[in-house]
Amino acid sequence: MKDNADCELYLVNVSEDDPDAIWVMELWRSAEAHTNSLKDPAAIALIQQARPLIAAIEPVKLRPVGGKGF
C-alpha cells in the first residue's frame, strides 16, 4: 500500500482483548480507487496468502470529515 498514492491511510491493529484478532483500517481517495487496487496482481497474491488466516471481513463504510493528518 505504501506505493499506492490512492491509499490515504493503511493501519494494522491488534486487539488488546484478543491477541488473535487483527483489525485493518484503510482510507482510499474513492471507492473506485479501492476497487482498482484489488485488480493489482501483487494485491491479489497478498490476499490469497492471507485468506486462510481471515475468519471474517466486516466492512464499515465511513466518510471522514476532518481530524489530524487529514
mmCIF file of the N, C-alpha and C atoms, coordinates in Angstrom:
data_MODEL
# 
_entry.id   MODEL 
# 
loop_
_atom_site.group_PDB 
_atom_site.id 
_atom_site.type_symbol 
_atom_site.label_atom_id 
_atom_site.label_alt_id 
_atom_site.label_comp_id 
_atom_site.label_asym_id 
_atom_site.label_entity_id 
_atom_site.label_seq_id 
_atom_site.pdbx_PDB_ins_code 
_atom_site.Cartn_x 
_atom_site.Cartn_y 
_atom_site.Cartn_z 
_atom_site.occupancy 
_atom_site.B_iso_or_equiv 
_atom_site.pdbx_formal_charge 
_atom_site.auth_seq_id 
_atom_site.auth_comp_id 
_atom_site.auth_asym_id 
_atom_site.auth_atom_id 
_atom_site.pdbx_PDB_model_num 
ATOM 1   N N  . MET A 1 1  ? 0.804   -1.197  0.000  1.00 0.00 ? 1  MET A N  1 
ATOM 2   C CA . MET A 1 1  ? 0.000   0.000   0.000  1.00 0.00 ? 1  MET A CA 1 
ATOM 3   C C  . MET A 1 1  ? 0.849   1.264   0.000  1.00 0.00 ? 1  MET A C  1 
ATOM 4   N N  . LYS A 1 2  ? 2.072   1.174   0.481  1.00 0.00 ? 2  LYS A N  1 
ATOM 5   C CA . LYS A 1 2  ? 2.880   2.389   0.567  1.00 0.00 ? 2  LYS A CA 1 
ATOM 6   C C  . LYS A 1 2  ? 3.192   2.980   -0.803 1.00 0.00 ? 2  LYS A C  1 
ATOM 7   N N  . ASP A 1 3  ? 3.120   2.188   -1.852 1.00 0.00 ? 3  ASP A N  1 
ATOM 8   C CA . ASP A 1 3  ? 3.398   2.684   -3.193 1.00 0.00 ? 3  ASP A CA 1 
ATOM 9   C C  . ASP A 1 3  ? 2.143   3.135   -3.940 1.00 0.00 ? 3  ASP A C  1 
ATOM 10  N N  . ASN A 1 4  ? 0.982   2.969   -3.324 1.00 0.00 ? 4  ASN A N  1 
ATOM 11  C CA . ASN A 1 4  ? -0.274  3.335   -3.975 1.00 0.00 ? 4  ASN A CA 1 
ATOM 12  C C  . ASN A 1 4  ? -0.716  4.706   -3.450 1.00 0.00 ? 4  ASN A C  1 
ATOM 13  N N  . ALA A 1 5  ? -0.612  5.726   -4.299 1.00 0.00 ? 5  ALA A N  1 
ATOM 14  C CA . ALA A 1 5  ? -0.944  7.090   -3.885 1.00 0.00 ? 5  ALA A CA 1 
ATOM 15  C C  . ALA A 1 5  ? -2.428  7.259   -3.552 1.00 0.00 ? 5  ALA A C  1 
ATOM 16  N N  . ASP A 1 6  ? -3.277  6.385   -4.058 1.00 0.00 ? 6  ASP A N  1 
ATOM 17  C CA . ASP A 1 6  ? -4.710  6.478   -3.773 1.00 0.00 ? 6  ASP A CA 1 
ATOM 18  C C  . ASP A 1 6  ? -5.067  5.963   -2.383 1.00 0.00 ? 6  ASP A C  1 
ATOM 19  N N  . CYS A 1 7  ? -4.141  5.262   -1.742 1.00 0.00 ? 7  CYS A N  1 
ATOM 20  C CA . CYS A 1 7  ? -4.368  4.777   -0.381 1.00 0.00 ? 7  CYS A CA 1 
ATOM 21  C C  . CYS A 1 7  ? -3.891  5.868   0.578  1.00 0.00 ? 7  CYS A C  1 
ATOM 22  N N  . GLU A 1 8  ? -4.832  6.539   1.215  1.00 0.00 ? 8  GLU A N  1 
ATOM 23  C CA . GLU A 1 8  ? -4.521  7.657   2.107  1.00 0.00 ? 8  GLU A CA 1 
ATOM 24  C C  . GLU A 1 8  ? -4.029  7.164   3.469  1.00 0.00 ? 8  GLU A C  1 
ATOM 25  N N  . LEU A 1 9  ? -4.538  6.021   3.901  1.00 0.00 ? 9  LEU A N  1 
ATOM 26  C CA . LEU A 1 9  ? -4.207  5.505   5.221  1.00 0.00 ? 9  LEU A CA 1 
ATOM 27  C C  . LEU A 1 9  ? -4.349  3.995   5.217  1.00 0.00 ? 9  LEU A C  1 
ATOM 28  N N  . TYR A 1 10 ? -3.405  3.320   5.841  1.00 0.00 ? 10 TYR A N  1 
ATOM 29  C CA . TYR A 1 10 ? -3.476  1.856   5.957  1.00 0.00 ? 10 TYR A CA 1 
ATOM 30  C C  . TYR A 1 10 ? -2.885  1.504   7.316  1.00 0.00 ? 10 TYR A C  1 
ATOM 31  N N  . LEU A 1 11 ? -3.727  1.073   8.243  1.00 0.00 ? 11 LEU A N  1 
ATOM 32  C CA . LEU A 1 11 ? -3.302  0.738   9.596  1.00 0.00 ? 11 LEU A CA 1 
ATOM 33  C C  . LEU A 1 11 ? -3.642  -0.709  9.913  1.00 0.00 ? 11 LEU A C  1 
ATOM 34  N N  . VAL A 1 12 ? -2.707  -1.391  10.544 1.00 0.00 ? 12 VAL A N  1 
ATOM 35  C CA . VAL A 1 12 ? -2.938  -2.747  11.025 1.00 0.00 ? 12 VAL A CA 1 
ATOM 36  C C  . VAL A 1 12 ? -2.900  -2.669  12.547 1.00 0.00 ? 12 VAL A C  1 
ATOM 37  N N  . ASN A 1 13 ? -3.959  -3.142  13.191 1.00 0.00 ? 13 ASN A N  1 
ATOM 38  C CA . ASN A 1 13 ? -4.097  -3.082  14.642 1.00 0.00 ? 13 ASN A CA 1 
ATOM 39  C C  . ASN A 1 13 ? -4.269  -4.477  15.213 1.00 0.00 ? 13 ASN A C  1 
ATOM 40  N N  . VAL A 1 14 ? -3.791  -4.695  16.427 1.00 0.00 ? 14 VAL A N  1 
ATOM 41  C CA . VAL A 1 14 ? -4.073  -5.934  17.138 1.00 0.00 ? 14 VAL A CA 1 
ATOM 42  C C  . VAL A 1 14 ? -4.995  -5.595  18.305 1.00 0.00 ? 14 VAL A C  1 
ATOM 43  N N  . SER A 1 15 ? -5.877  -6.520  18.609 1.00 0.00 ? 15 SER A N  1 
ATOM 44  C CA . SER A 1 15 ? -6.822  -6.338  19.703 1.00 0.00 ? 15 SER A CA 1 
ATOM 45  C C  . SER A 1 15 ? -6.125  -6.559  21.034 1.00 0.00 ? 15 SER A C  1 
ATOM 46  N N  . GLU A 1 16 ? -6.365  -5.669  21.980 1.00 0.00 ? 16 GLU A N  1 
ATOM 47  C CA . GLU A 1 16 ? -5.809  -5.860  23.319 1.00 0.00 ? 16 GLU A CA 1 
ATOM 48  C C  . GLU A 1 16 ? -6.524  -6.988  24.058 1.00 0.00 ? 16 GLU A C  1 
ATOM 49  N N  . ASP A 1 17 ? -7.779  -7.274  23.673 1.00 0.00 ? 17 ASP A N  1 
ATOM 50  C CA . ASP A 1 17 ? -8.564  -8.314  24.340 1.00 0.00 ? 17 ASP A CA 1 
ATOM 51  C C  . ASP A 1 17 ? -8.387  -9.687  23.719 1.00 0.00 ? 17 ASP A C  1 
ATOM 52  N N  . ASP A 1 18 ? -8.024  -9.730  22.442 1.00 0.00 ? 18 ASP A N  1 
ATOM 53  C CA . ASP A 1 18 ? -7.890  -10.999 21.730 1.00 0.00 ? 18 ASP A CA 1 
ATOM 54  C C  . ASP A 1 18 ? -6.635  -10.934 20.860 1.00 0.00 ? 18 ASP A C  1 
ATOM 55  N N  . PRO A 1 19 ? -5.539  -11.550 21.310 1.00 0.00 ? 19 PRO A N  1 
ATOM 56  C CA . PRO A 1 19 ? -4.290  -11.456 20.557 1.00 0.00 ? 19 PRO A CA 1 
ATOM 57  C C  . PRO A 1 19 ? -4.354  -12.087 19.165 1.00 0.00 ? 19 PRO A C  1 
ATOM 58  N N  . ASP A 1 20 ? -5.396  -12.860 18.892 1.00 0.00 ? 20 ASP A N  1 
ATOM 59  C CA . ASP A 1 20 ? -5.547  -13.464 17.573 1.00 0.00 ? 20 ASP A CA 1 
ATOM 60  C C  . ASP A 1 20 ? -6.354  -12.590 16.623 1.00 0.00 ? 20 ASP A C  1 
ATOM 61  N N  . ALA A 1 21 ? -6.896  -11.492 17.126 1.00 0.00 ? 21 ALA A N  1 
ATOM 62  C CA . ALA A 1 21 ? -7.724  -10.617 16.294 1.00 0.00 ? 21 ALA A CA 1 
ATOM 63  C C  . ALA A 1 21 ? -6.884  -9.457  15.768 1.00 0.00 ? 21 ALA A C  1 
ATOM 64  N N  . ILE A 1 22 ? -7.000  -9.234  14.475 1.00 0.00 ? 22 ILE A N  1 
ATOM 65  C CA . ILE A 1 22 ? -6.300  -8.131  13.814 1.00 0.00 ? 22 ILE A CA 1 
ATOM 66  C C  . ILE A 1 22 ? -7.340  -7.301  13.065 1.00 0.00 ? 22 ILE A C  1 
ATOM 67  N N  . TRP A 1 23 ? -7.228  -6.015  13.204 1.00 0.00 ? 23 TRP A N  1 
ATOM 68  C CA . TRP A 1 23 ? -8.123  -5.091  12.513 1.00 0.00 ? 23 TRP A CA 1 
ATOM 69  C C  . TRP A 1 23 ? -7.301  -4.261  11.547 1.00 0.00 ? 23 TRP A C  1 
ATOM 70  N N  . VAL A 1 24 ? -7.742  -4.183  10.309 1.00 0.00 ? 24 VAL A N  1 
ATOM 71  C CA . VAL A 1 24 ? -7.067  -3.377  9.292  1.00 0.00 ? 24 VAL A CA 1 
ATOM 72  C C  . VAL A 1 24 ? -8.008  -2.242  8.904  1.00 0.00 ? 24 VAL A C  1 
ATOM 73  N N  . MET A 1 25 ? -7.471  -1.032  8.922  1.00 0.00 ? 25 MET A N  1 
ATOM 74  C CA . MET A 1 25 ? -8.258  0.124   8.531  1.00 0.00 ? 25 MET A CA 1 
ATOM 75  C C  . MET A 1 25 ? -7.595  0.759   7.312  1.00 0.00 ? 25 MET A C  1 
ATOM 76  N N  . GLU A 1 26 ? -8.403  1.004   6.291  1.00 0.00 ? 26 GLU A N  1 
ATOM 77  C CA . GLU A 1 26 ? -7.911  1.613   5.062  1.00 0.00 ? 26 GLU A CA 1 
ATOM 78  C C  . GLU A 1 26 ? -8.731  2.859   4.760  1.00 0.00 ? 26 GLU A C  1 
ATOM 79  N N  . LEU A 1 27 ? -8.072  3.869   4.232  1.00 0.00 ? 27 LEU A N  1 
ATOM 80  C CA . LEU A 1 27 ? -8.756  5.064   3.764  1.00 0.00 ? 27 LEU A CA 1 
ATOM 81  C C  . LEU A 1 27 ? -8.296  5.312   2.334  1.00 0.00 ? 27 LEU A C  1 
ATOM 82  N N  . TRP A 1 28 ? -9.250  5.285   1.412  1.00 0.00 ? 28 TRP A N  1 
ATOM 83  C CA . TRP A 1 28 ? -8.962  5.442   -0.016 1.00 0.00 ? 28 TRP A CA 1 
ATOM 84  C C  . TRP A 1 28 ? -9.535  6.752   -0.523 1.00 0.00 ? 28 TRP A C  1 
ATOM 85  N N  . ARG A 1 29 ? -8.929  7.294   -1.569 1.00 0.00 ? 29 ARG A N  1 
ATOM 86  C CA . ARG A 1 29 ? -9.418  8.541   -2.160 1.00 0.00 ? 29 ARG A CA 1 
ATOM 87  C C  . ARG A 1 29 ? -10.841 8.403   -2.683 1.00 0.00 ? 29 ARG A C  1 
ATOM 88  N N  . SER A 1 30 ? -11.177 7.201   -3.133 1.00 0.00 ? 30 SER A N  1 
ATOM 89  C CA . SER A 1 30 ? -12.526 6.956   -3.646 1.00 0.00 ? 30 SER A CA 1 
ATOM 90  C C  . SER A 1 30 ? -12.799 5.456   -3.619 1.00 0.00 ? 30 SER A C  1 
ATOM 91  N N  . ALA A 1 31 ? -14.061 5.106   -3.734 1.00 0.00 ? 31 ALA A N  1 
ATOM 92  C CA . ALA A 1 31 ? -14.433 3.687   -3.808 1.00 0.00 ? 31 ALA A CA 1 
ATOM 93  C C  . ALA A 1 31 ? -13.829 3.063   -5.073 1.00 0.00 ? 31 ALA A C  1 
ATOM 94  N N  . GLU A 1 32 ? -13.780 3.839   -6.151 1.00 0.00 ? 32 GLU A N  1 
ATOM 95  C CA . GLU A 1 32 ? -13.207 3.346   -7.401 1.00 0.00 ? 32 GLU A CA 1 
ATOM 96  C C  . GLU A 1 32 ? -11.711 3.035   -7.235 1.00 0.00 ? 32 GLU A C  1 
ATOM 97  N N  . ALA A 1 33 ? -11.003 3.881   -6.507 1.00 0.00 ? 33 ALA A N  1 
ATOM 98  C CA . ALA A 1 33 ? -9.572  3.647   -6.273 1.00 0.00 ? 33 ALA A CA 1 
ATOM 99  C C  . ALA A 1 33 ? -9.369  2.345   -5.503 1.00 0.00 ? 33 ALA A C  1 
ATOM 100 N N  . HIS A 1 34 ? -10.239 2.093   -4.530 1.00 0.00 ? 34 HIS A N  1 
ATOM 101 C CA . HIS A 1 34 ? -10.135 0.839   -3.766 1.00 0.00 ? 34 HIS A CA 1 
ATOM 102 C C  . HIS A 1 34 ? -10.415 -0.347  -4.673 1.00 0.00 ? 34 HIS A C  1 
ATOM 103 N N  . THR A 1 35 ? -11.462 -0.263  -5.471 1.00 0.00 ? 35 THR A N  1 
ATOM 104 C CA . THR A 1 35 ? -11.805 -1.347  -6.395 1.00 0.00 ? 35 THR A CA 1 
ATOM 105 C C  . THR A 1 35 ? -10.652 -1.614  -7.354 1.00 0.00 ? 35 THR A C  1 
ATOM 106 N N  . ASN A 1 36 ? -10.050 -0.557  -7.875 1.00 0.00 ? 36 ASN A N  1 
ATOM 107 C CA . ASN A 1 36 ? -8.923  -0.725  -8.800 1.00 0.00 ? 36 ASN A CA 1 
ATOM 108 C C  . ASN A 1 36 ? -7.724  -1.362  -8.112 1.00 0.00 ? 36 ASN A C  1 
ATOM 109 N N  . SER A 1 37 ? -7.523  -1.055  -6.834 1.00 0.00 ? 37 SER A N  1 
ATOM 110 C CA . SER A 1 37 ? -6.380  -1.634  -6.113 1.00 0.00 ? 37 SER A CA 1 
ATOM 111 C C  . SER A 1 37 ? -6.506  -3.150  -6.003 1.00 0.00 ? 37 SER A C  1 
ATOM 112 N N  . LEU A 1 38 ? -7.723  -3.639  -5.980 1.00 0.00 ? 38 LEU A N  1 
ATOM 113 C CA . LEU A 1 38 ? -7.948  -5.084  -5.852 1.00 0.00 ? 38 LEU A CA 1 
ATOM 114 C C  . LEU A 1 38 ? -7.668  -5.838  -7.145 1.00 0.00 ? 38 LEU A C  1 
ATOM 115 N N  . LYS A 1 39 ? -7.409  -5.113  -8.219 1.00 0.00 ? 39 LYS A N  1 
ATOM 116 C CA . LYS A 1 39 ? -7.053  -5.726  -9.500 1.00 0.00 ? 39 LYS A CA 1 
ATOM 117 C C  . LYS A 1 39 ? -5.543  -5.869  -9.668 1.00 0.00 ? 39 LYS A C  1 
ATOM 118 N N  . ASP A 1 40 ? -4.779  -5.262  -8.763 1.00 0.00 ? 40 ASP A N  1 
ATOM 119 C CA . ASP A 1 40 ? -3.317  -5.306  -8.821 1.00 0.00 ? 40 ASP A CA 1 
ATOM 120 C C  . ASP A 1 40 ? -2.841  -6.723  -8.520 1.00 0.00 ? 40 ASP A C  1 
ATOM 121 N N  . PRO A 1 41 ? -1.997  -7.310  -9.379 1.00 0.00 ? 41 PRO A N  1 
ATOM 122 C CA . PRO A 1 41 ? -1.521  -8.679  -9.157 1.00 0.00 ? 41 PRO A CA 1 
ATOM 123 C C  . PRO A 1 41 ? -0.851  -8.886  -7.790 1.00 0.00 ? 41 PRO A C  1 
ATOM 124 N N  . ALA A 1 42 ? -0.114  -7.888  -7.310 1.00 0.00 ? 42 ALA A N  1 
ATOM 125 C CA . ALA A 1 42 ? 0.535   -8.016  -6.000 1.00 0.00 ? 42 ALA A CA 1 
ATOM 126 C C  . ALA A 1 42 ? -0.504  -8.054  -4.887 1.00 0.00 ? 42 ALA A C  1 
ATOM 127 N N  . ALA A 1 43 ? -1.556  -7.237  -5.008 1.00 0.00 ? 43 ALA A N  1 
ATOM 128 C CA . ALA A 1 43 ? -2.622  -7.237  -4.003 1.00 0.00 ? 43 ALA A CA 1 
ATOM 129 C C  . ALA A 1 43 ? -3.379  -8.561  -4.023 1.00 0.00 ? 43 ALA A C  1 
ATOM 130 N N  . ILE A 1 44 ? -3.635  -9.073  -5.213 1.00 0.00 ? 44 ILE A N  1 
ATOM 131 C CA . ILE A 1 44 ? -4.329  -10.356 -5.344 1.00 0.00 ? 44 ILE A CA 1 
ATOM 132 C C  . ILE A 1 44 ? -3.511  -11.464 -4.674 1.00 0.00 ? 44 ILE A C  1 
ATOM 133 N N  . ALA A 1 45 ? -2.219  -11.483 -4.911 1.00 0.00 ? 45 ALA A N  1 
ATOM 134 C CA . ALA A 1 45 ? -1.348  -12.507 -4.317 1.00 0.00 ? 45 ALA A CA 1 
ATOM 135 C C  . ALA A 1 45 ? -1.330  -12.386 -2.795 1.00 0.00 ? 45 ALA A C  1 
ATOM 136 N N  . LEU A 1 46 ? -1.269  -11.162 -2.283 1.00 0.00 ? 46 LEU A N  1 
ATOM 137 C CA . LEU A 1 46 ? -1.250  -10.962 -0.831 1.00 0.00 ? 46 LEU A CA 1 
ATOM 138 C C  . LEU A 1 46 ? -2.564  -11.401 -0.190 1.00 0.00 ? 46 LEU A C  1 
ATOM 139 N N  . ILE A 1 47 ? -3.671  -11.092 -0.832 1.00 0.00 ? 47 ILE A N  1 
ATOM 140 C CA . ILE A 1 47 ? -4.982  -11.505 -0.313 1.00 0.00 ? 47 ILE A CA 1 
ATOM 141 C C  . ILE A 1 47 ? -5.087  -13.021 -0.304 1.00 0.00 ? 47 ILE A C  1 
ATOM 142 N N  . GLN A 1 48 ? -4.638  -13.672 -1.357 1.00 0.00 ? 48 GLN A N  1 
ATOM 143 C CA . GLN A 1 48 ? -4.680  -15.136 -1.414 1.00 0.00 ? 48 GLN A CA 1 
ATOM 144 C C  . GLN A 1 48 ? -3.824  -15.756 -0.306 1.00 0.00 ? 48 GLN A C  1 
ATOM 145 N N  . GLN A 1 49 ? -2.684  -15.130 -0.040 1.00 0.00 ? 49 GLN A N  1 
ATOM 146 C CA . GLN A 1 49 ? -1.803  -15.626 1.026  1.00 0.00 ? 49 GLN A CA 1 
ATOM 147 C C  . GLN A 1 49 ? -2.457  -15.462 2.393  1.00 0.00 ? 49 GLN A C  1 
ATOM 148 N N  . ALA A 1 50 ? -3.164  -14.376 2.598  1.00 0.00 ? 50 ALA A N  1 
ATOM 149 C CA . ALA A 1 50 ? -3.776  -14.093 3.904  1.00 0.00 ? 50 ALA A CA 1 
ATOM 150 C C  . ALA A 1 50 ? -5.122  -14.785 4.093  1.00 0.00 ? 50 ALA A C  1 
ATOM 151 N N  . ARG A 1 51 ? -5.773  -15.180 3.019  1.00 0.00 ? 51 ARG A N  1 
ATOM 152 C CA . ARG A 1 51 ? -7.137  -15.733 3.095  1.00 0.00 ? 51 ARG A CA 1 
ATOM 153 C C  . ARG A 1 51 ? -7.313  -16.836 4.146  1.00 0.00 ? 51 ARG A C  1 
ATOM 154 N N  . PRO A 1 52 ? -6.382  -17.783 4.290  1.00 0.00 ? 52 PRO A N  1 
ATOM 155 C CA . PRO A 1 52 ? -6.579  -18.832 5.307  1.00 0.00 ? 52 PRO A CA 1 
ATOM 156 C C  . PRO A 1 52 ? -6.577  -18.289 6.743  1.00 0.00 ? 52 PRO A C  1 
ATOM 157 N N  . LEU A 1 53 ? -6.039  -17.112 6.938  1.00 0.00 ? 53 LEU A N  1 
ATOM 158 C CA . LEU A 1 53 ? -5.979  -16.522 8.272  1.00 0.00 ? 53 LEU A CA 1 
ATOM 159 C C  . LEU A 1 53 ? -7.173  -15.635 8.585  1.00 0.00 ? 53 LEU A C  1 
ATOM 160 N N  . ILE A 1 54 ? -7.988  -15.343 7.572  1.00 0.00 ? 54 ILE A N  1 
ATOM 161 C CA . ILE A 1 54 ? -9.105  -14.413 7.733  1.00 0.00 ? 54 ILE A CA 1 
ATOM 162 C C  . ILE A 1 54 ? -10.364 -15.183 8.125  1.00 0.00 ? 54 ILE A C  1 
ATOM 163 N N  . ALA A 1 55 ? -10.847 -14.918 9.339  1.00 0.00 ? 55 ALA A N  1 
ATOM 164 C CA . ALA A 1 55 ? -12.070 -15.573 9.813  1.00 0.00 ? 55 ALA A CA 1 
ATOM 165 C C  . ALA A 1 55 ? -13.305 -14.844 9.298  1.00 0.00 ? 55 ALA A C  1 
ATOM 166 N N  . ALA A 1 56 ? -13.221 -13.526 9.203  1.00 0.00 ? 56 ALA A N  1 
ATOM 167 C CA . ALA A 1 56 ? -14.371 -12.732 8.763  1.00 0.00 ? 56 ALA A CA 1 
ATOM 168 C C  . ALA A 1 56 ? -13.888 -11.384 8.261  1.00 0.00 ? 56 ALA A C  1 
ATOM 169 N N  . ILE A 1 57 ? -14.675 -10.828 7.377  1.00 0.00 ? 57 ILE A N  1 
ATOM 170 C CA . ILE A 1 57 ? -14.442 -9.471  6.902  1.00 0.00 ? 57 ILE A CA 1 
ATOM 171 C C  . ILE A 1 57 ? -15.697 -8.686  7.200  1.00 0.00 ? 57 ILE A C  1 
ATOM 172 N N  . GLU A 1 58 ? -15.530 -7.618  7.948  1.00 0.00 ? 58 GLU A N  1 
ATOM 173 C CA . GLU A 1 58 ? -16.660 -6.788  8.331  1.00 0.00 ? 58 GLU A CA 1 
ATOM 174 C C  . GLU A 1 58 ? -16.426 -5.363  7.833  1.00 0.00 ? 58 GLU A C  1 
ATOM 175 N N  . PRO A 1 59 ? -16.763 -5.088  6.581  1.00 0.00 ? 59 PRO A N  1 
ATOM 176 C CA . PRO A 1 59 ? -16.521 -3.734  6.078  1.00 0.00 ? 59 PRO A CA 1 
ATOM 177 C C  . PRO A 1 59 ? -17.434 -2.722  6.753  1.00 0.00 ? 59 PRO A C  1 
ATOM 178 N N  . VAL A 1 60 ? -16.869 -1.579  7.054  1.00 0.00 ? 60 VAL A N  1 
ATOM 179 C CA . VAL A 1 60 ? -17.615 -0.462  7.617  1.00 0.00 ? 60 VAL A CA 1 
ATOM 180 C C  . VAL A 1 60 ? -17.294 0.743   6.751  1.00 0.00 ? 60 VAL A C  1 
ATOM 181 N N  . LYS A 1 61 ? -18.306 1.317   6.129  1.00 0.00 ? 61 LYS A N  1 
ATOM 182 C CA . LYS A 1 61 ? -18.086 2.481   5.271  1.00 0.00 ? 61 LYS A CA 1 
ATOM 183 C C  . LYS A 1 61 ? -18.284 3.742   6.101  1.00 0.00 ? 61 LYS A C  1 
ATOM 184 N N  . LEU A 1 62 ? -17.255 4.579   6.093  1.00 0.00 ? 62 LEU A N  1 
ATOM 185 C CA . LEU A 1 62 ? -17.287 5.840   6.818  1.00 0.00 ? 62 LEU A CA 1 
ATOM 186 C C  . LEU A 1 62 ? -16.932 6.969   5.871  1.00 0.00 ? 62 LEU A C  1 
ATOM 187 N N  . ARG A 1 63 ? -17.365 8.163   6.193  1.00 0.00 ? 63 ARG A N  1 
ATOM 188 C CA . ARG A 1 63 ? -16.997 9.339   5.416  1.00 0.00 ? 63 ARG A CA 1 
ATOM 189 C C  . ARG A 1 63 ? -16.216 10.269  6.328  1.00 0.00 ? 63 ARG A C  1 
ATOM 190 N N  . PRO A 1 64 ? -14.888 10.326  6.172  1.00 0.00 ? 64 PRO A N  1 
ATOM 191 C CA . PRO A 1 64 ? -14.106 11.200  7.038  1.00 0.00 ? 64 PRO A CA 1 
ATOM 192 C C  . PRO A 1 64 ? -14.474 12.669  6.800  1.00 0.00 ? 64 PRO A C  1 
ATOM 193 N N  . VAL A 1 65 ? -14.539 13.414  7.886  1.00 0.00 ? 65 VAL A N  1 
ATOM 194 C CA . VAL A 1 65 ? -14.899 14.824  7.768  1.00 0.00 ? 65 VAL A CA 1 
ATOM 195 C C  . VAL A 1 65 ? -13.815 15.752  8.321  1.00 0.00 ? 65 VAL A C  1 
ATOM 196 N N  . GLY A 1 66 ? -12.779 15.186  8.899  1.00 0.00 ? 66 GLY A N  1 
ATOM 197 C CA . GLY A 1 66 ? -11.688 16.008  9.400  1.00 0.00 ? 66 GLY A CA 1 
ATOM 198 C C  . GLY A 1 66 ? -10.893 15.284  10.466 1.00 0.00 ? 66 GLY A C  1 
ATOM 199 N N  . GLY A 1 67 ? -9.915  15.958  10.977 1.00 0.00 ? 67 GLY A N  1 
ATOM 200 C CA . GLY A 1 67 ? -9.075  15.383  12.026 1.00 0.00 ? 67 GLY A CA 1 
ATOM 201 C C  . GLY A 1 67 ? -7.615  15.607  11.724 1.00 0.00 ? 67 GLY A C  1 
ATOM 202 N N  . LYS A 1 68 ? -6.775  15.251  12.632 1.00 0.00 ? 68 LYS A N  1 
ATOM 203 C CA . LYS A 1 68 ? -5.339  15.427  12.477 1.00 0.00 ? 68 LYS A CA 1 
ATOM 204 C C  . LYS A 1 68 ? -4.824  14.552  11.341 1.00 0.00 ? 68 LYS A C  1 
ATOM 205 N N  . GLY A 1 69 ? -4.022  15.141  10.485 1.00 0.00 ? 69 GLY A N  1 
ATOM 206 C CA . GLY A 1 69 ? -3.437  14.396  9.385  1.00 0.00 ? 69 GLY A CA 1 
ATOM 207 C C  . GLY A 1 69 ? -4.361  14.221  8.202  1.00 0.00 ? 69 GLY A C  1 
ATOM 208 N N  . PHE A 1 70 ? -5.509  14.833  8.244  1.00 0.00 ? 70 PHE A N  1 
ATOM 209 C CA . PHE A 1 70 ? -6.473  14.680  7.153  1.00 0.00 ? 70 PHE A CA 1 
ATOM 210 C C  . PHE A 1 70 ? -6.611  15.985  6.407  1.00 0.00 ? 70 PHE A C  1 
# 
